[in-house]
Amino acid sequence: MRNYTQQDAPLMEAMREYHINRTVRFDVPGHKGGRGNKELARFLGDECVKLDVNSMKNLDNLCHPVSVIKDAQALAAEAFGAKNAFFIINGATGASQAMIMSTCKAGDKLIMPRNVHRSAINALVVNGAVPVYVDPGEEKKLGIPLGMSAEDVEKAILENPDAKAVLVNNPTYYGVCADIKKIADIAHKHGMLLLADEAHGTHFYFGENMPCSAMEAGADMASVSVHKTGGSLTQSAILLCAETVNADYVRQVINLTQTTSASYLLMVSLDIARRNLALNGRDMFYKTMQYTEYAREEINRLGGYYAYGEELCNGDSFYAFDRTKLSIHTRNTGLAGIEVYDLLRDEYDIQIEFGDIGNILAIVTAGDRELEIERLISALSEIQRLYGGDPTGMLNSEYIPPDVALPPQKAFYADKKAMKLKDSIGNVCAEFVMCYPPGIPILAPGERITQDIIDYILYAKERGCSLTGMQDMTLSSLQVVR
């Protein structure tokens, strides 16, 4: 076997050799390198569809990698400081679910913050594990949830000594990081694993002066969404494992839900992105931080908006801030975040990551340009001037602590009935309701519906948030447990 280094991209090299050999295609996919669907080839590009291939001996197989995919994953593990790494072609959603399902079985407890992505709670619906929620607390001025405090995690562990693991966001969508190293130490002291949702933390492994990465903190597993800030194609991610985890078992769990027809376009994008990060990540994320620091300073000069940063760190639940995040509080302009989001897209042709009721998030990378940063700042200034108003009466909180009545799986699969939104108060919800993005549930299966939650949902609907997860896509009614 060849001795690869971070300069290499083994899967890319194998695919290039396959392409040069002009192999005759009597396998799937049926478009046969684009010849069977010329419109597809024209739209995506000839080279792209020619590289859309199926598993074969010289290109390895993601379900049972023994050659170039195995080598590419080994290089990824080395680059990220893990013992093992798995390519995931179902996004960080697939990685998080595999992480949880390889750690917890039906009835097992998982200690976690409630402000998790829906994929984590989905895993509990599928495998029957039971959440023990830790209130992440709230930054009152911004109305955003924070990270878990180490003290609260230890309290949850002492109250639930039979829990299998602790799950931490590193960072949250807004860029907030808990003290992950301290939490990892506490979890390990009590014989529990530490799992990290690092969907938004790829750059922590390669940039300078970044918050602590999960692997550096001593986490046992981490779900990393490389496509978000690492440069791979959408839907590609990596699951990292420390030596404390049985990687062969994890692979079996991944194969329970991951397709047997893995996209080589997604996999090779991970291979190429890993090489680029290993060789150029330091410079890439230095440039990113230059952009975001400049944008924060200029946006805060505008007044009304608040582009927040490390000044809010409190040494615990807001232990560190991801300075590559351009998170902006909009409430004092008299505009909800979703309203600013819509205006930027519809009036200024600027697409940002998300807007909620009080904040917006712009994802900035080294792939952006100075002119585009200036265009965003200018648009925000004009939006405030043209559309801003009095913030009196606006909702401010993005987090409502849950009242958990049933485990997610039991509620989701229970006998249920539809009830009008305003009549559902006091009942137990049997489905998800969330603004997407960011995909953090307002309601999850098993949680009691309260007046505060209904008020939030109605306010979010009125302001134009994209609400998802329900059977009734108009959200006139909710499914509740009978």
C-alpha positions in Angstrom: 0.0 0.0 0.0 1.3 3.4 -0.9 2.5 5.7 1.9 0.2 8.8 1.4 0.8 12.2 2.9 -1.5 15.2 3.2 -0.2 16.4 -0.2 -2.1 13.4 -1.7 -5.7 12.8 -2.6 -6.0 9.1 -3.2 -9.6 8.9 -4.2 -9.2 11.9 -6.6 -6.2 10.2 -8.1 -8.0 6.9 -8.6 -11.0 8.7 -10.2 -8.7 10.6 -12.5 -7.0 7.4 -13.6 -10.4 5.7 -14.2 -11.5 8.7 -16.3 -8.3 8.7 -18.4 -8.7 4.9 -19.1 -12.1 5.6 -20.9 -13.6 2.4 -19.3 -16.6 1.1 -21.2 -19.7 1.5 -18.9 -22.0 -1.4 -18.5 -22.9 -0.5 -14.9 -25.0 2.2 -13.3 -25.6 5.2 -13.4 -27.8 4.9 -16.5 -26.9 8.3 -17.9 -23.5 6.6 -19.0 -21.3 9.6 -18.3 -23.9 12.0 -19.6 -24.4 10.4 -23.1 -27.9 9.1 -22.0 -29.0 12.5 -20.7 -27.4 15.2 -22.6 -29.4 18.0 -21.0 -28.0 16.9 -17.6 -24.4 16.9 -19.1 -25.0 20.4 -20.5 -26.3 21.8 -17.2 -23.8 20.2 -14.9 -20.9 20.0 -17.2 -19.4 17.1 -19.1 -16.6 16.4 -16.7 -18.9 16.4 -13.7 -21.3 13.7 -15.1 -18.4 11.6 -16.4 -17.1 11.4 -12.9 -20.5 10.4 -11.5 -19.7 6.7 -11.2 -20.6 3.6 -9.2 -18.6 1.5 -6.8 -16.1 -0.8 -8.5 -12.9 -2.6 -7.4 -10.4 0.1 -8.4 -12.6 2.9 -6.9 -13.3 1.0 -3.6 -16.7 0.9 -1.8 -17.8 3.2 1.0 -19.7 0.5 2.8 -16.6 -1.7 3.1 -13.5 0.4 2.2 -10.3 -1.5 1.6 -8.3 0.7 -0.7 -8.5 4.3 -1.9 -11.5 5.3 0.2 -9.9 3.7 3.2 -6.7 5.7 2.5 -8.6 8.9 2.0 -10.5 8.4 5.3 -7.2 7.7 7.0 -5.7 11.0 5.7 -8.9 12.8 7.0 -8.5 11.3 10.4 -4.8 12.4 10.5 -5.7 15.9 9.3 -8.5 16.3 11.9 -6.5 14.7 14.8 -8.8 11.7 15.1 -8.1 8.0 15.3 -10.6 7.2 12.6 -12.8 9.2 10.1 -15.7 8.1 8.0 -16.9 9.9 4.9 -20.7 10.6 5.2 -22.7 11.4 2.1 -25.9 12.3 4.0 -24.5 15.5 5.6 -23.8 16.1 9.2 -27.3 14.8 9.8 -26.2 11.3 8.9 -23.0 11.7 10.9 -24.8 12.9 14.0 -27.4 10.1 13.8 -24.7 7.5 13.3 -22.8 9.0 16.3 -25.8 8.8 18.6 -27.1 5.4 17.3 -23.6 3.8 17.8 -23.6 5.1 21.4 -27.1 4.7 22.6 -29.7 1.9 22.3 -33.4 2.0 23.0 -34.1 3.2 26.5 -30.5 4.6 27.0 -30.2 8.2 28.2 -28.3 10.9 26.3 -27.6 14.2 28.1 -27.8 17.0 25.6 -28.8 20.7 25.2 -32.3 21.3 23.9 -31.0 23.7 21.2 -29.7 20.8 19.1 -30.3 20.4 15.4 -33.4 18.3 14.6 -31.1 15.5 13.3 -30.1 14.7 16.9 -33.7 14.3 18.1 -34.5 12.4 14.9 -31.9 9.9 15.9 -33.8 9.4 19.2 -37.1 9.0 17.4 -35.5 6.2 15.3 -33.6 4.3 17.9 -35.6 5.0 21.1 -32.9 6.6 23.2 -34.2 9.1 25.8 -33.0 12.7 26.0 -32.0 14.3 29.3 -32.1 18.0 28.4 -29.8 20.6 29.9 -31.1 24.1 29.7 -28.5 26.0 27.7 -29.4 29.3 29.2 -30.0 32.5 27.2 -28.2 35.6 26.3 -30.9 38.0 27.4 -29.9 40.9 25.2 -29.9 38.9 22.0 -32.5 36.3 23.0 -30.3 33.4 21.8 -29.6 30.1 23.5 -26.0 29.6 24.7 -24.0 26.5 25.4 -24.4 24.2 28.4 -22.6 25.2 31.6 -20.2 22.7 32.9 -21.9 22.9 36.3 -25.3 22.1 34.8 -23.8 19.1 32.8 -22.3 17.7 36.0 -25.6 18.1 37.8 -27.4 16.2 35.0 -24.8 13.5 35.1 -25.2 13.1 38.9 -29.0 12.9 38.6 -28.7 10.4 35.7 -25.6 8.2 36.4 -26.9 5.6 34.0 -26.7 8.0 31.0 -24.4 6.7 28.2 -23.1 10.0 26.8 -23.1 13.8 26.7 -23.8 15.7 23.5 -22.4 19.2 23.0 -22.9 21.8 20.2 -19.4 23.1 19.2 -20.3 25.7 18.1 -24.0 26.6 18.0 -25.4 28.1 14.8 -24.8 31.5 16.3 -21.1 30.8 17.0 -21.4 30.2 20.7 -19.1 27.5 22.3 -19.4 25.9 25.7 -16.3 24.9 27.6 -16.1 21.6 25.7 -12.8 20.5 27.3 -14.2 20.8 30.8 -17.4 19.1 29.8 -15.4 16.2 28.2 -13.4 15.8 31.4 -16.5 15.7 33.5 -18.2 13.2 31.2 -15.2 10.9 31.2 -14.8 11.1 35.0 -18.3 9.6 35.2 -17.7 6.9 32.6 -19.6 8.6 29.8 -18.7 9.4 26.3 -18.5 13.0 24.9 -20.2 13.5 21.5 -19.9 16.8 19.6 -22.1 18.2 17.0 -19.5 20.2 15.0 -21.6 20.8 11.9 -20.4 24.4 12.0 -16.9 23.7 13.3 -14.7 22.4 10.5 -12.5 25.4 10.6 -11.7 24.8 14.3 -9.2 22.1 13.2 -7.2 24.2 10.8 -7.4 27.9 11.7 -5.3 29.8 14.2 -6.8 31.4 17.4 -10.0 29.3 17.0 -12.2 27.8 19.7 -11.1 24.4 20.9 -12.0 21.6 18.5 -13.8 18.5 19.8 -10.9 16.1 19.1 -8.5 18.5 20.8 -10.8 18.7 23.8 -10.8 14.9 24.1 -14.2 14.1 22.6 -14.9 10.5 21.7 -16.9 11.3 18.5 -17.6 14.4 16.4 -19.9 15.1 13.5 -18.2 17.6 11.1 -20.1 19.2 8.2 -17.2 19.8 5.9 -19.4 21.4 3.2 -20.4 24.3 5.4 -17.0 26.0 5.9 -14.5 23.4 4.6 -15.1 23.6 0.9 -16.6 20.2 0.0 -19.9 19.7 -1.9 -23.2 20.2 -0.2 -24.4 17.0 1.7 -20.8 15.8 2.4 -19.6 15.4 6.0 -17.1 13.4 8.1 -17.7 11.5 11.3 -14.6 11.6 13.6 -13.8 8.9 16.2 -11.2 8.8 19.0 -9.5 5.5 19.9 -12.0 5.1 22.7 -14.6 4.1 20.1 -15.0 0.8 18.3 -14.7 2.1 14.7 -15.7 -1.2 13.1 -19.0 -1.1 15.0 -19.5 2.5 14.0 -19.1 1.6 10.4 -21.8 -1.1 10.8 -24.2 1.5 12.3 -23.4 4.0 9.5 -24.3 1.2 7.0 -27.8 0.8 8.6 -29.0 4.1 7.1 -26.4 5.3 4.5 -27.0 4.4 0.9 -25.1 1.6 -0.8 -24.8 3.8 -3.9 -22.6 6.5 -2.4 -21.9 9.5 -4.6 -18.3 9.6 -5.8 -18.8 13.3 -6.5 -19.5 13.9 -2.8 -16.7 11.6 -1.6 -14.0 13.0 -3.9 -15.0 16.5 -2.8 -14.2 15.5 0.8 -10.9 14.1 -0.3 -10.0 17.3 -2.2 -11.4 19.6 0.6 -9.3 17.7 3.2 -6.1 18.2 1.2 -6.9 21.9 0.7 -7.6 22.4 4.4 -4.5 20.6 5.5 -2.3 22.6 3.1 -4.1 26.0 3.0 -6.5 26.0 5.9 -4.5 28.4 8.1 -4.4 31.1 5.4 -8.0 30.5 4.4 -9.4 31.0 7.8 -7.1 34.0 8.6 -8.6 35.7 5.5 -12.1 34.7 6.7 -11.5 36.3 10.1 -10.2 39.5 8.5 -13.4 39.7 6.5 -15.7 39.1 9.5 -13.8 41.4 11.9 -14.0 44.2 9.4 -17.7 43.5 8.7 -18.5 43.4 12.5 -16.8 46.8 13.1 -18.5 48.5 10.1 -22.0 47.0 10.9 -21.8 48.2 14.5 -21.0 51.7 13.3 -24.4 51.7 11.5 -26.3 51.7 14.8 -29.4 49.6 15.4 -27.7 46.4 14.4 -25.4 44.5 16.8 -22.8 42.2 15.2 -21.7 40.5 18.3 -18.4 38.7 19.2 -16.0 37.7 22.0 -17.1 40.6 24.2 -20.1 38.4 25.3 -18.0 35.5 26.5 -18.6 34.6 30.2 -16.1 31.8 30.7 -18.8 29.1 30.9 -22.0 28.7 28.9 -20.5 31.3 26.4 -17.0 30.1 26.8 -15.7 31.1 23.4 -17.0 32.7 20.2 -16.4 31.5 16.6 -15.1 34.7 15.1 -15.7 33.5 11.6 -19.4 33.8 12.2 -21.1 37.0 11.2 -24.0 36.9 13.6 -26.1 40.0 13.7 -28.9 41.0 16.1 -31.5 43.0 14.2 -34.3 43.6 16.8 -33.3 47.2 17.6 -33.8 48.2 14.0 -37.5 47.3 14.4 -37.0 44.4 12.0 -37.1 40.7 12.7 -34.1 38.8 11.4 -36.3 37.0 8.9 -37.5 40.3 7.6 -33.9 41.5 7.0 -33.1 38.1 5.4 -36.0 38.4 3.0 -35.2 42.0 2.1 -31.5 41.2 1.5 -32.6 38.4 -0.9 -35.5 40.1 -2.6 -34.3 43.7 -2.9 -30.6 43.4 -3.0 -29.9 39.9 -4.4 -27.9 38.9 -1.3 -28.5 35.4 0.1 -27.5 34.9 3.7 -27.6 31.7 5.8 -30.7 32.4 7.9 -32.9 34.9 9.7 -34.9 34.1 12.8 -37.1 36.4 14.9 -34.2 38.5 16.2 -31.0 37.6 14.3 -29.4 37.0 11.0 -26.3 34.9 10.1 -24.1 35.5 7.1 -21.6 32.7 6.4 -18.3 34.2 5.3 -15.3 32.2 3.9 -12.1 32.9 2.1 -14.2 32.3 -1.1 -15.9 35.7 -0.6 -14.6 39.0 -2.0 -14.1 42.4 -0.4 -16.6 44.0 -2.8 -19.3 41.5 -1.6 -18.6 42.3 2.1 -19.0 46.0 1.3 -22.2 45.3 -0.6 -23.7 43.5 2.4 -22.8 46.3 4.8 -24.3 48.9 2.4 -27.5 46.9 2.0 -27.9 46.6 5.7 -27.5 50.3 6.1 -30.1 51.0 3.5 -32.6 48.4 4.8 -32.4 50.1 8.2 -33.0 53.5 6.7 -35.9 52.5 4.4 -37.6 49.8 6.5 -36.5 50.2 10.1 -38.9 51.2 12.9 -39.8 51.0 16.5 -38.9 47.6 18.2 -41.5 48.0 20.8 -43.7 44.9 21.1 -41.3 42.6 19.2 -40.5 39.2 20.6 -36.9 38.7 21.5 -36.3 35.2 22.8 -35.3 32.4 20.4 -35.4 29.7 23.2 -38.3 28.4 25.2 -37.3 25.7 27.8 -39.2 22.5 27.0 -41.7 20.6 29.2 -40.9 17.0 28.3 -43.8 14.6 28.9 -42.8 11.6 26.7 -39.7 10.3 25.0 -39.5 11.4 21.4 -40.0 7.9 19.9 -43.0 7.1 22.0 -44.7 10.4 21.1 -43.9 10.3 17.4 -45.3 6.8 17.0 -48.2 7.3 19.4 -51.9 7.4 18.3 -52.4 11.0 17.5 -55.0 13.5 16.3 -54.9 16.9 14.7 -55.9 19.9 16.8 -56.2 23.6 15.8 -53.1 25.5 16.9 -54.8 27.6 19.6 -56.7 24.6 20.9 -53.6 22.4 21.3 -52.3 24.1 24.5 -51.7 21.6 27.3 -51.5 18.6 24.9 -48.3 16.6 24.1 -46.9 17.3 20.7 -46.4 14.3 18.4 -44.3 16.0 15.7 -41.7 18.6 15.1 -42.2 22.3 14.5 -39.1 24.4 13.6 -37.8 27.3 11.7 -35.5 26.1 9.0 -32.8 27.2 8.9 -31.5 26.8 11.6 -33.5 23.6 12.2 -33.6 23.8 16.0 -37.1 22.6 17.0 -39.5 25.0 18.6 -41.4 21.8 19.5 -40.2 18.2 19.4 -42.3 15.0 19.8 -43.1 14.4 23.5 -43.1 18.1 24.6 -46.1 19.8 26.1 -47.6 22.6 24.1 -47.7 25.9 26.1 -49.1 29.4 25.4 -45.6 30.8 25.1 -44.8 28.2 22.3 -48.0 29.0 20.4 -47.3 32.7 20.7 -43.8 32.1 19.3 -45.1 30.0 16.4 -47.8 32.6 15.5 -45.2 35.4 15.7 -42.8 33.5 13.5 -45.5 32.8 11.0 -46.5 36.5 10.9 -42.9 37.6 10.4 -42.4 35.1 7.5 -40.2 32.4 9.0 -40.1 29.1 7.1 -41.8 26.7 9.5 -41.2 23.0 8.8 -41.6 19.5 10.2 -45.4 19.3 10.6 -47.9 17.1 8.8 -50.0 20.2 8.2 -47.7 22.3 6.1 -49.9 25.4 6.6 -49.4 24.9 10.4 -53.1 25.6 11.1 -53.1 22.4 13.2 -50.7 20.3 15.2 -50.6 16.5 15.7 -50.9 15.7 19.4 -50.8 12.5 21.4 -54.3 11.1 22.0 
